[in-house]
């Protein structure tokens, strides 16, 4: 079925013309006054997604007040409905007043039909995404995959793979750039598995000093080293009956790789300073944003361990390859953060949504999430603007450039700007871009950017 569009205009001839022009794409509902418009919203389960509203309505068609009153009633009945108001020429102030009152956009008379069709297509897309998100929330489930949202083909394929591997105890290696959601994917595997009632224990192997990592993973016996005043269980023992997730597994030093390999072969460990094998019933999931094949070549990662860990490999796509999901995720984060900030009802203005769609997002979903969180804080009124998002302005690219080339152009400019701003300091630039340092190094190498 076509989505429902309500056209509110006191001129019957204009209503008829618009109906004939738009009937192939939308289910058209007509109303000639405020009462008729409100009546079209009587069925809560079948309300129009989008409304075209002429502000000049009876009994005073020369005055916009009746149309503005209709706008207020419609948005009060259904906050997700997108209202496009139609104003007279030279009445930009009235259009802006309507937007402040909850309208999504405005157009001046006479309406250009081709321009209207383009606007309607974009507005319906946003409205459908918002309705889908609300349906997810009303079903009282965050998402089938622990908060991961995605309708793009590459994400649906990944979700299918997760469902399949979750039912087994096979080790899984999650691959992807920083910010793509590798830990979320690991949690999804755990939650869909027979071990879901057991613990999910996560550790970032790159965040713990090498001298402490072995004890953190395997535990230690009392007196095994200076400061070991008591016996202490490690993450392996904590994860018994559940799942142990080792993030940034490529950072594990070679001596500890040997102990990890032994666990995968024998399902037992020894604490630091201990001699007694301890059987461990836990599933191992690992992740990395580094190129482990490079580690295999230079001898910093054991080949036999790699093949033990990578029985199943799942690659998480970067956000720039998920065009269909950027809007969905942006709307989801906007709803979440605006509710928490006491700014319910915030929407993106059209230019802000275009800026979100064209940004390359080197920091992936994590960067997008932080961008929306900041924008909600900065937003005034009911709309999030490009200025609130603090995204870089669009820059010209070579004529005839492909979409991939255009994105790489913008990605390179963002990385260079961040490095310039922080005087070449990798850690600070990585924080601004929302990526880890290894990812930033990889981006610099891919984009041909040399360290200053």
C-alpha positions in Angstrom: 0.0 0.0 0.0 1.1 3.6 -0.7 1.8 5.8 2.3 -1.0 8.1 3.3 -0.8 11.9 2.5 -3.4 14.4 3.8 -3.9 17.5 1.7 -5.6 20.4 3.5 -6.7 23.4 1.3 -9.9 25.4 1.1 -9.7 25.5 -2.7 -11.4 22.4 -4.2 -9.7 22.9 -7.5 -6.2 22.9 -6.0 -7.1 19.8 -3.9 -8.2 18.0 -7.0 -5.1 19.0 -9.0 -2.8 17.8 -6.3 -4.6 14.6 -5.9 -4.2 13.8 -9.6 -0.6 14.7 -9.5 0.3 12.7 -6.5 -2.1 9.7 -6.5 0.3 7.3 -8.2 2.7 7.5 -5.2 0.5 8.2 -2.2 -2.9 7.3 -0.8 -4.5 10.8 -0.9 -6.9 12.1 1.8 -8.5 15.5 1.3 -9.8 18.1 3.7 -11.0 21.7 3.2 -10.8 23.1 6.7 -9.4 22.5 10.2 -12.3 20.3 11.3 -11.8 18.0 8.2 -8.1 17.8 8.9 -8.6 16.8 12.5 -11.3 14.2 11.5 -8.7 12.6 9.2 -6.6 11.9 12.3 -9.5 10.2 14.2 -8.2 6.7 13.5 -5.0 6.6 15.6 -3.8 3.4 13.9 -4.1 4.8 10.4 -3.1 8.4 10.5 -1.4 10.1 7.6 2.4 10.2 7.7 2.6 13.5 6.0 0.3 16.6 5.7 0.3 19.3 3.1 -1.3 22.2 4.9 -2.4 25.5 3.4 -2.4 28.1 6.2 -5.3 30.1 4.6 -8.3 28.2 5.9 -11.9 29.2 6.5 -13.5 31.0 8.1 -10.7 33.6 7.5 -8.7 32.3 4.5 -6.8 35.6 4.3 -5.4 35.1 7.8 -2.9 32.3 8.7 -4.2 31.9 12.2 -6.7 29.1 11.4 -4.0 27.2 9.5 -1.6 27.6 12.4 -4.3 26.4 14.8 -4.8 23.3 12.6 -1.0 22.7 12.7 -1.1 22.8 16.5 -3.9 20.3 16.7 -2.5 17.8 14.2 1.0 17.7 15.8 -0.6 17.4 19.2 -2.6 14.3 18.0 0.5 12.7 16.4 4.0 14.0 17.1 5.6 11.9 14.3 3.4 13.3 11.5 5.4 15.6 9.2 3.5 18.8 8.2 4.6 20.9 5.2 2.9 24.2 5.3 2.0 26.2 2.1 2.3 30.0 2.4 1.8 33.0 0.1 4.7 34.7 -1.7 6.7 37.0 0.6 5.4 35.3 3.8 8.7 33.7 4.9 8.1 35.0 8.4 4.9 33.1 8.6 6.6 30.0 7.3 9.3 30.3 10.0 6.5 30.8 12.6 4.9 27.6 11.4 8.2 25.7 11.8 8.6 27.0 15.3 5.1 25.6 15.9 6.0 22.1 14.8 5.9 22.1 11.0 8.6 20.1 9.2 9.1 22.6 6.3 7.3 25.2 4.2 6.8 26.0 0.5 5.7 29.3 -1.1 2.8 29.5 -3.6 2.6 28.8 -6.5 4.0 25.3 -5.6 6.3 23.8 -8.2 5.1 20.2 -8.5 8.5 18.6 -9.2 10.0 20.3 -6.3 7.1 19.2 -4.1 7.5 15.6 -5.2 11.2 15.6 -4.3 10.5 17.1 -0.9 7.6 14.6 -0.2 9.9 11.7 -1.1 12.5 12.8 1.5 9.9 13.7 4.2 8.1 10.3 3.8 11.5 8.5 4.2 12.2 10.3 7.4 8.6 9.7 8.7 8.7 6.0 7.9 12.1 5.6 9.8 10.7 7.4 12.8 7.6 5.3 12.9 9.7 2.1 12.6 11.8 3.2 15.6 8.8 4.0 17.7 7.3 0.5 16.9 10.6 -1.0 18.1 10.4 1.0 21.3 6.7 0.3 21.9 7.4 -3.5 21.5 9.6 -3.0 24.6 12.6 -4.6 23.1 15.7 -2.5 22.4 16.6 -4.5 19.3 17.0 -8.2 18.4 20.8 -7.6 18.5 21.5 -5.7 21.7 20.9 -2.2 20.3 22.3 -2.7 16.9 20.0 -1.1 14.3 20.3 -1.7 10.6 18.1 -2.4 7.6 20.7 -2.3 4.9 21.4 -5.6 3.1 24.9 -6.0 4.5 23.6 -5.7 8.1 20.7 -8.1 7.5 23.3 -10.6 6.2 25.4 -10.0 9.3 22.4 -10.6 11.6 21.7 -13.9 9.8 25.3 -15.0 10.4 25.0 -14.1 14.1 21.9 -16.2 14.5 23.6 -19.2 13.0 26.9 -19.0 14.9 25.1 -18.2 18.2 23.7 -21.7 18.6 27.3 -23.2 18.5 30.3 -22.9 20.8 32.6 -22.1 17.9 35.1 -19.3 18.4 34.2 -16.2 16.4 36.6 -13.4 15.3 34.8 -10.1 14.8 36.6 -7.8 12.3 35.9 -4.1 11.8 37.0 -0.5 12.2 36.8 1.2 15.6 33.2 2.3 16.3 31.4 -0.3 14.1 29.9 -2.1 17.1 32.1 -5.2 17.6 31.3 -5.5 21.3 27.6 -5.2 20.5 27.9 -8.0 18.0 29.6 -10.1 20.6 26.8 -9.4 23.1 24.3 -10.3 20.5 26.0 -13.7 19.9 25.9 -14.3 23.7 22.3 -13.2 24.1 21.2 -15.5 21.2 23.2 -18.5 22.5 22.4 -21.2 25.1 24.8 -19.4 27.4 22.7 -16.3 27.6 21.9 -16.9 31.3 25.6 -17.0 32.1 28.0 -14.0 32.4 29.2 -12.0 29.5 32.8 -10.8 30.4 34.5 -8.3 28.2 38.1 -7.1 28.3 40.0 -4.7 26.0 43.5 -6.2 25.7 45.0 -3.0 24.5 43.9 -1.0 27.5 45.8 -3.1 30.1 49.6 -3.0 30.5 51.4 -6.1 29.3 52.8 -6.7 32.8 49.2 -7.0 34.2 47.4 -8.6 31.3 48.3 -12.2 32.1 47.1 -11.8 35.7 44.0 -10.0 34.5 43.1 -12.9 32.1 44.2 -16.0 34.1 44.3 -14.8 37.7 47.1 -15.3 40.1 48.0 -17.2 43.3 48.9 -15.5 46.5 52.6 -14.6 46.6 53.1 -15.2 42.9 54.6 -11.7 42.4 55.2 -8.6 44.4 51.9 -7.2 45.5 50.0 -10.5 45.1 48.7 -10.5 48.6 45.7 -12.7 47.9 44.6 -15.3 45.4 42.7 -13.7 42.6 40.5 -15.2 39.9 41.0 -13.9 36.3 38.5 -13.1 33.6 38.5 -16.7 32.3 37.2 -18.0 35.6 34.7 -15.1 35.9 33.3 -16.2 32.5 32.6 -19.8 33.4 29.2 -20.8 32.1 29.1 -17.8 29.8 31.1 -15.9 27.2 34.5 -14.2 27.3 35.0 -11.4 24.8 38.6 -10.4 24.1 38.6 -7.0 22.3 41.8 -6.0 20.4 43.1 -9.5 20.5 45.9 -8.5 18.2 47.5 -6.6 21.0 48.1 -9.7 23.2 51.9 -10.4 23.6 53.3 -13.7 22.3 53.9 -15.3 25.8 50.2 -14.8 26.6 49.2 -16.0 23.2 50.7 -19.4 24.1 48.5 -19.7 27.2 45.4 -18.6 25.2 46.2 -21.3 22.6 46.5 -23.9 25.4 43.1 -23.0 26.7 41.5 -23.3 23.2 43.2 -26.8 22.8 42.6 -28.2 26.3 39.8 -26.0 27.9 41.8 -25.3 31.0 44.1 -22.6 32.4 46.7 -22.1 35.1 46.8 -19.0 37.3 50.0 -17.0 37.4 52.2 -18.7 39.9 50.0 -21.8 39.9 50.6 -25.4 38.9 47.1 -26.8 39.1 45.1 -26.9 35.8 41.7 -25.3 36.2 39.0 -26.5 33.8 37.1 -23.6 32.1 33.7 -23.9 30.4 33.5 -20.6 28.5 33.0 -19.6 24.9 35.7 -17.3 23.4 34.8 -14.4 21.1 37.5 -12.0 19.9 37.7 -8.8 17.9 40.3 -6.6 16.3 40.4 -3.5 14.1 44.0 -4.3 13.2 45.2 -6.4 10.2 46.1 -9.8 11.9 47.5 -11.0 8.6 50.2 -8.4 8.9 50.9 -9.7 12.5 51.2 -13.2 11.1 53.7 -12.0 8.5 55.9 -10.1 10.9 55.7 -12.8 13.6 53.8 -10.8 16.3 50.8 -13.0 16.1 50.8 -16.8 16.1 49.4 -18.5 13.0 48.1 -21.5 14.9 46.2 -19.2 17.4 44.8 -17.2 14.5 43.1 -20.2 13.0 41.8 -21.4 16.4 40.2 -18.0 17.0 38.9 -17.5 13.5 36.8 -20.6 13.1 34.1 -18.1 12.0 34.9 -14.6 10.9 32.3 -11.8 10.9 33.2 -8.5 9.3 31.3 -5.5 10.6 30.8 -2.9 7.8 31.9 0.7 8.3 29.0 3.2 8.4 30.1 4.8 5.1 29.0 1.5 3.4 25.6 1.6 5.1 23.9 4.5 3.4 20.4 3.2 4.2 21.2 3.1 7.9 22.6 6.5 8.6 19.2 8.2 8.7 17.8 5.4 10.8 20.6 5.5 13.4 20.5 9.3 13.4 16.8 9.4 14.2 17.2 6.7 16.8 20.0 8.6 18.6 18.0 11.9 18.3 15.0 10.3 20.0 17.1 8.8 22.8 19.1 11.8 23.7 16.4 14.4 23.3 14.2 12.4 25.7 17.0 12.3 28.2 17.7 16.0 27.8 14.1 17.0 28.3 13.9 18.2 24.7 11.3 15.7 23.3 10.1 16.4 19.8 13.4 17.6 18.4 13.8 16.9 14.6 16.5 17.4 12.0 16.1 20.2 9.5 16.5 19.0 5.9 20.0 20.4 5.5 21.1 18.7 8.7 19.9 15.4 7.4 21.7 15.9 4.1 24.9 16.7 6.0 24.6 13.5 8.0 24.1 11.5 4.9 27.1 12.8 3.0 29.6 12.7 5.9 32.1 9.8 5.7 32.0 9.0 9.4 35.6 7.7 9.9 34.6 7.0 13.6 31.5 5.0 12.4 28.5 4.5 14.6 30.3 5.7 17.8 31.2 9.0 16.1 27.6 9.5 14.8 26.2 8.8 18.3 28.5 11.4 19.9 27.7 13.9 17.1 24.0 13.6 17.8 24.4 13.7 21.6 26.4 17.0 21.2 23.8 18.4 18.7 20.9 17.8 21.1 22.8 19.8 23.8 23.5 22.6 21.4 20.1 22.8 19.7 17.7 25.7 20.3 14.1 25.4 19.5 12.6 22.3 17.9 15.2 21.7 15.1 18.7 20.3 14.9 20.7 22.3 12.4 24.0 21.7 10.6 25.6 24.2 13.0 24.4 22.1 15.9 26.0 19.0 14.4 29.4 20.8 13.9 30.0 18.9 10.7 32.5 20.2 8.2 30.9 22.1 5.2 30.8 20.3 1.9 33.9 20.8 -0.2 34.1 20.6 -4.0 35.4 17.4 -5.5 36.6 16.7 -9.0 33.9 16.6 -11.7 32.9 13.1 -12.5 34.2 11.7 -9.2 32.5 8.5 -8.0 30.7 8.4 -4.6 33.6 6.4 -3.2 36.1 9.1 -4.4 34.0 11.9 -3.0 33.8 10.2 0.4 37.5 9.6 0.5 38.0 13.3 -0.4 36.0 14.4 2.6 37.4 11.7 4.9 41.0 12.8 4.0 40.1 16.5 4.7 38.6 15.6 8.1 41.6 13.6 9.2 44.0 16.4 8.0 42.0 19.1 9.8 42.0 17.1 13.0 45.8 16.5 12.8 46.4 20.1 12.0 44.2 21.3 14.9 46.0 19.1 17.4 49.5 19.8 15.9 50.0 16.2 14.7 49.1 14.6 18.1 47.6 11.2 17.1 45.8 10.6 20.4 44.0 13.9 20.4 43.0 13.8 16.7 41.7 10.2 17.2 39.5 11.4 20.1 38.1 14.2 18.0 37.3 11.9 15.1 35.8 9.3 17.4 38.2 6.5 16.4 41.0 4.6 18.1 44.6 5.3 17.4 45.2 2.1 15.4 42.2 3.0 13.2 43.6 6.5 12.7 47.0 5.1 11.7 45.2 2.8 9.2 43.2 5.7 7.8 46.3 7.8 7.4 48.1 5.0 5.6 45.0 4.4 3.3 44.6 8.1 2.5 48.3 8.7 2.0 48.7 11.1 4.9 52.1 11.3 6.4 52.8 12.1 10.1 54.0 15.6 10.7 
